[in-house]
Amino acid sequence: MRVFRNKEVRREATWHLALTAILTGAGFLVSREAGLLTLAAGILLAVLHGVFLFRRYRAIARLSEELDGILHGEKEILIAESEEGELAVLKSEIAKMTRRLKEQTDDLAAEKGRLADAIADIFHQIRTPLTSIHLALTLAAGDGTPEEEKKKLLRDVKRGLEKIRFLTESLLTLSRIDAGRLTFRREEIPVRTLLEKAAEPHRIAMEVRDQSLLLEAGEEPVFVDPVWTSEAISNLIRNAVEHTPVGGEIRVTALDTALYTEVTVADSGPGFREEEIPHLFERFFKGKDASPGSVGIGLALCREIVAAQNGTVTAENDPARGARFKVRFYKSVI
């Protein structure tokens, strides 16, 4: 019998037989009746012990079969209920472990799918400017291409390379944030200084489009990483520049309260499509009104940088005109 393959069972049986023999012998020394009574008690105890032993091993065998089924791909985890006791505790813990392992497997499968989608999106985003760069360089290298046309093509190449640079740097930053490898060096900086730094890269573009910048902020301090936070707000300003018409206005304001510092970036453009607002901060999402050069990564990067510093960023339509982003940096953990 398989149960007797267990050394512990054989050891218990040996000790039980030895003890029964000793007690029975001692009983017969007293009287024949005492010896028979001791022998009967030993046999009864052996039978009862065997019954409980076989029941336990049968339950362990069922548990082993269930685990074997799980390991071989059964989707449902059906570990039966059992009575109270050590075996019941063991089965309960195994059930929790298998459920947790299945959840982790499902999470890994979902993450693998998201990674595959992200790689496909990255390939598509990089392939488009690479194709344009290749075409522009081919035309510029032609003998019959006028000098003015060559200059224009080289400017197109420069814009394409800038787009690839922005995309790769943004994706690298997002990957480092996801992996917890990006360190934010939070320090105190006047909020106006932070906003001026964020707006500086876009002043030429605003001048070309005859857009005006209204910056309203005081010297109240905000405790953030100046480099990455200015990058995040700069992405919001870039979005505003792209969607504000020629001659429009972009407003960047700050409000300091006891709970948070709020930065608002608003424009005088057409605003958001209502159905697109819940998706604006998703990676590679581009709305129907997105500019041709948009890669759909700037707002996602902004959200991750802000969230990593105990902040939130939201988007809404201004009831009066245009679109509006609100960034809040909380002064305590929320």
C-alpha positions as CSV (number, residue, x, y, z in Angstrom):
1,M,0.0,0.0,0.0
2,R,1.3,3.4,-1.0
3,V,0.7,4.9,2.5
4,F,3.3,2.5,4.0
5,R,5.9,3.9,1.6
6,N,6.1,6.9,4.0
7,K,8.9,6.4,6.5
8,E,7.0,8.3,9.2
9,V,4.0,5.9,8.8
10,R,6.2,2.9,9.1
11,R,7.9,4.3,12.2
12,E,4.6,5.1,13.8
13,A,3.3,1.6,13.0
14,T,6.4,-0.1,14.5
15,W,6.2,1.9,17.7
16,H,2.5,1.2,18.0
17,L,3.0,-2.6,17.5
18,A,5.9,-2.6,20.0
19,L,3.9,-0.7,22.6
20,T,0.8,-2.9,22.1
21,A,2.9,-6.0,22.5
22,I,4.6,-4.8,25.7
23,L,1.3,-3.7,27.3
24,T,-0.4,-6.9,26.3
25,G,2.4,-9.0,27.7
26,A,2.2,-7.0,30.9
27,G,-1.6,-7.5,31.0
28,F,-1.3,-11.2,30.7
29,L,1.1,-11.2,33.6
30,V,-1.6,-9.7,35.7
31,S,-4.5,-11.9,34.3
32,R,-5.8,-13.4,31.1
33,E,-8.7,-11.0,31.0
34,A,-6.4,-8.0,31.4
35,G,-4.1,-9.2,28.6
36,L,-7.1,-9.7,26.2
37,L,-8.5,-6.3,27.1
38,T,-5.1,-4.7,26.5
39,L,-4.8,-6.5,23.1
40,A,-8.3,-5.5,22.1
41,A,-7.7,-1.8,23.0
42,G,-4.4,-1.9,21.0
43,I,-6.2,-3.3,18.0
44,L,-9.0,-0.8,18.2
45,L,-6.6,2.1,18.5
46,A,-4.6,0.8,15.5
47,V,-7.8,0.5,13.4
48,L,-8.9,4.0,14.4
49,H,-5.5,5.4,13.7
50,G,-5.5,3.7,10.3
51,V,-8.9,5.1,9.4
52,F,-7.8,8.7,10.2
53,L,-4.5,8.1,8.5
54,F,-6.1,6.9,5.3
55,R,-8.6,9.7,5.3
56,R,-5.8,12.2,5.6
57,Y,-3.8,10.7,2.8
58,R,-6.9,10.5,0.6
59,A,-7.5,14.2,1.2
60,I,-3.8,14.9,0.4
61,A,-4.1,12.8,-2.8
62,R,-7.1,14.9,-3.9
63,L,-5.3,18.1,-3.2
64,S,-2.3,16.8,-5.2
65,E,-4.6,16.0,-8.1
66,E,-6.1,19.5,-8.0
67,L,-2.7,21.1,-8.0
68,D,-1.6,18.9,-10.8
69,G,-4.6,20.0,-12.8
70,I,-3.8,23.7,-12.2
71,L,-0.1,23.2,-13.2
72,H,-1.3,21.6,-16.5
73,G,-3.4,24.5,-17.5
74,E,-6.8,24.2,-15.9
75,K,-8.3,27.8,-15.8
76,E,-10.5,27.3,-12.8
77,I,-9.0,26.9,-9.3
78,L,-11.3,24.5,-7.5
79,I,-9.8,23.5,-4.2
80,A,-12.5,21.9,-2.2
81,E,-13.5,23.0,1.2
82,S,-12.4,20.8,4.1
83,E,-13.0,20.6,7.8
84,E,-11.0,22.5,10.3
85,G,-7.4,21.4,11.1
86,E,-3.9,21.6,9.9
87,L,-4.8,20.2,6.4
88,A,-7.6,22.7,6.0
89,V,-5.2,25.5,6.8
90,L,-2.7,24.1,4.3
91,K,-5.4,23.9,1.6
92,S,-6.5,27.4,2.3
93,E,-3.0,28.8,2.0
94,I,-2.4,26.8,-1.2
95,A,-5.6,28.2,-2.6
96,K,-4.5,31.7,-1.8
97,M,-1.1,31.1,-3.4
98,T,-2.6,29.7,-6.6
99,R,-5.1,32.5,-6.9
100,R,-2.3,35.0,-6.4
101,L,-0.1,33.2,-9.0
102,K,-3.0,33.2,-11.5
103,E,-3.5,36.9,-10.9
104,Q,0.2,37.6,-11.5
105,T,0.1,35.5,-14.7
106,D,-2.9,37.4,-16.0
107,D,-1.1,40.7,-15.1
108,L,2.0,39.6,-16.9
109,A,0.0,38.6,-20.0
110,A,-1.8,41.9,-20.0
111,E,1.5,43.7,-19.6
112,K,3.0,41.7,-22.4
113,G,0.1,42.8,-24.6
114,R,0.5,46.4,-23.6
115,L,4.3,46.2,-24.3
116,A,3.6,44.7,-27.8
117,D,1.1,47.5,-28.5
118,A,3.6,50.1,-27.3
119,I,6.4,48.7,-29.5
120,A,4.1,48.7,-32.5
121,D,3.2,52.4,-31.7
122,I,6.8,53.3,-31.3
123,F,7.7,51.7,-34.6
124,H,4.9,53.5,-36.3
125,Q,5.8,56.9,-34.7
126,I,9.5,56.6,-35.7
127,R,8.9,55.1,-39.1
128,T,6.9,58.1,-40.3
129,P,9.6,60.7,-39.8
130,L,12.3,58.3,-40.9
131,T,10.4,57.8,-44.2
132,S,10.1,61.6,-44.6
133,I,13.8,62.1,-43.8
134,H,14.8,59.5,-46.3
135,L,12.7,61.0,-49.0
136,A,13.9,64.6,-48.3
137,L,17.6,63.5,-48.4
138,T,17.0,61.6,-51.6
139,L,15.4,64.7,-53.3
140,A,18.1,67.0,-51.8
141,A,20.8,64.8,-53.3
142,G,19.4,65.1,-56.8
143,D,21.4,67.2,-59.3
144,G,18.4,69.0,-60.6
145,T,17.1,70.2,-57.2
146,P,17.3,74.0,-56.8
147,E,19.2,75.4,-53.9
148,E,16.1,76.9,-52.2
149,E,14.3,73.6,-52.5
150,K,17.4,71.8,-50.9
151,K,17.3,74.3,-48.0
152,K,13.6,73.6,-47.5
153,L,14.2,69.8,-47.6
154,L,17.0,70.1,-45.1
155,R,14.7,72.0,-42.8
156,D,12.3,69.2,-43.1
157,V,15.0,66.7,-42.2
158,K,15.9,68.8,-39.1
159,R,12.2,68.8,-38.0
160,G,12.0,65.1,-38.5
161,L,15.2,64.5,-36.5
162,E,13.9,66.7,-33.7
163,K,10.6,64.8,-33.7
164,I,12.5,61.5,-33.3
165,R,14.7,63.0,-30.6
166,F,11.7,64.2,-28.6
167,L,10.0,60.8,-29.0
168,T,13.0,58.7,-27.9
169,E,13.8,61.0,-25.0
170,S,10.2,61.0,-23.8
171,L,9.9,57.2,-24.1
172,L,13.1,56.8,-22.2
173,T,11.9,59.0,-19.5
174,L,8.5,57.2,-19.3
175,S,10.4,53.9,-19.1
176,R,12.6,55.1,-16.3
177,I,9.5,56.4,-14.3
178,D,7.7,53.0,-14.8
179,A,10.8,51.2,-13.6
180,G,11.2,53.5,-10.6
181,R,14.7,54.4,-11.8
182,L,14.1,58.2,-12.3
183,T,15.1,60.2,-9.3
184,F,13.3,63.5,-8.7
185,R,15.4,66.0,-6.8
186,R,12.8,68.1,-5.2
187,E,13.8,71.5,-4.1
188,E,12.2,74.9,-3.3
189,I,11.8,77.2,-6.3
190,P,9.6,80.3,-6.8
191,V,6.6,79.2,-8.9
192,R,7.1,82.2,-11.3
193,T,10.6,81.1,-12.0
194,L,9.4,77.6,-12.7
195,L,6.8,78.8,-15.2
196,E,9.1,81.2,-17.0
197,K,11.5,78.3,-17.4
198,A,8.7,76.2,-18.8
199,A,7.6,78.9,-21.3
200,E,11.0,79.9,-22.5
201,P,11.4,77.2,-25.3
202,H,8.1,78.3,-26.9
203,R,8.5,82.1,-27.1
204,I,9.9,82.0,-30.7
205,A,7.0,79.8,-31.8
206,M,4.5,82.2,-30.2
207,E,6.1,85.2,-31.8
208,V,5.9,83.5,-35.2
209,R,2.2,82.9,-34.7
210,D,1.7,86.3,-33.2
211,Q,0.4,84.7,-30.0
212,S,0.6,86.6,-26.7
213,L,1.6,85.0,-23.4
214,L,0.0,86.1,-20.2
215,L,2.0,84.8,-17.2
216,E,0.4,85.5,-13.8
217,A,2.4,84.1,-10.9
218,G,4.0,85.3,-7.7
219,E,7.2,84.3,-5.8
220,E,5.5,81.7,-3.7
221,P,7.7,78.6,-3.4
222,V,6.8,75.2,-4.7
223,F,8.7,72.1,-3.7
224,V,9.4,70.1,-6.9
225,D,12.1,68.9,-9.2
226,P,12.7,72.1,-11.3
227,V,14.1,70.4,-14.4
228,W,11.4,67.7,-14.8
229,T,8.5,69.8,-13.6
230,S,9.4,72.6,-16.1
231,E,9.5,69.9,-18.7
232,A,6.0,68.7,-17.8
233,I,4.5,72.2,-17.8
234,S,6.4,72.9,-21.0
235,N,4.5,70.1,-22.7
236,L,1.2,71.7,-21.7
237,I,2.3,75.0,-23.1
238,R,3.4,73.3,-26.3
239,N,0.0,71.8,-26.6
240,A,-1.6,75.2,-26.1
241,V,0.7,76.8,-28.7
242,E,-0.3,74.2,-31.3
243,H,-4.0,74.6,-30.7
244,T,-4.2,78.4,-30.3
245,P,-4.9,80.3,-33.6
246,V,-2.7,83.0,-35.0
247,G,-3.1,86.1,-32.8
248,G,-4.5,84.1,-29.9
249,E,-3.6,84.2,-26.2
250,I,-2.1,81.7,-23.9
251,R,-2.5,82.2,-20.1
252,V,-0.3,80.6,-17.6
253,T,-1.3,81.3,-14.0
254,A,-0.5,80.0,-10.5
255,L,-2.5,79.9,-7.3
256,D,-1.1,79.1,-3.9
257,T,-3.3,77.6,-1.2
258,A,-2.7,76.0,2.2
259,L,-3.2,72.5,0.6
260,Y,-1.6,72.8,-2.8
261,T,0.0,75.0,-5.5
262,E,-2.1,75.0,-8.7
263,V,-0.8,75.9,-12.1
264,T,-3.2,76.6,-14.9
265,V,-2.4,76.6,-18.7
266,A,-5.3,77.9,-20.8
267,D,-5.6,78.9,-24.4
268,S,-8.0,80.7,-26.7
269,G,-8.3,77.9,-29.1
270,P,-11.3,75.7,-30.0
271,G,-11.0,73.5,-26.9
272,F,-11.2,69.8,-26.5
273,R,-13.7,67.4,-28.0
274,E,-15.7,66.2,-25.0
275,E,-15.4,62.5,-25.9
276,E,-11.6,62.8,-26.1
277,I,-11.0,64.4,-22.7
278,P,-10.8,61.1,-20.7
279,H,-8.1,59.8,-23.1
280,L,-5.9,62.9,-23.4
281,F,-3.2,61.6,-21.1
282,E,-3.0,58.2,-22.6
283,R,0.3,57.3,-24.3
284,F,0.2,57.8,-28.1
285,F,-3.3,59.1,-28.0
286,K,-3.9,61.7,-30.7
287,G,-7.2,63.5,-31.0
288,K,-8.9,64.3,-34.3
289,D,-7.7,67.9,-34.1
290,A,-4.1,67.0,-33.3
291,S,-1.4,68.8,-35.2
292,P,0.4,66.7,-38.0
293,G,3.6,66.7,-36.0
294,S,2.0,65.4,-32.8
295,V,3.2,62.0,-31.5
296,G,0.8,61.7,-28.6
297,I,3.4,61.4,-25.9
298,G,3.8,64.9,-24.3
299,L,0.7,64.8,-22.2
300,A,1.3,61.3,-21.0
301,L,4.8,62.3,-19.9
302,C,3.5,65.3,-18.1
303,R,1.0,63.2,-16.1
304,E,3.7,60.7,-15.1
305,I,6.1,63.4,-14.0
306,V,3.5,65.3,-12.0
307,A,2.1,62.1,-10.4
308,A,5.6,61.0,-9.3
309,Q,5.8,64.2,-7.2
310,N,2.5,63.9,-5.4
311,G,0.5,65.9,-7.9
312,T,-2.4,65.7,-10.3
313,V,-3.1,67.1,-13.8
314,T,-6.5,67.4,-15.4
315,A,-7.9,68.8,-18.6
316,E,-11.2,70.6,-19.2
317,N,-12.9,73.1,-21.5
318,D,-13.0,76.7,-20.3
319,P,-16.7,77.7,-20.2
320,A,-15.8,81.0,-21.8
321,R,-13.2,79.9,-24.4
322,G,-10.5,77.4,-25.3
323,A,-8.9,74.5,-23.4
324,R,-7.5,74.5,-19.9
325,F,-5.1,72.3,-18.0
326,K,-4.8,72.3,-14.2
327,V,-1.8,71.0,-12.4
328,R,-1.8,70.7,-8.6
329,F,1.2,70.0,-6.4
330,Y,0.0,69.0,-3.0
331,K,1.9,70.1,0.1
332,S,1.1,66.8,1.9
333,V,0.4,63.3,0.9
334,I,-3.1,62.8,-0.4
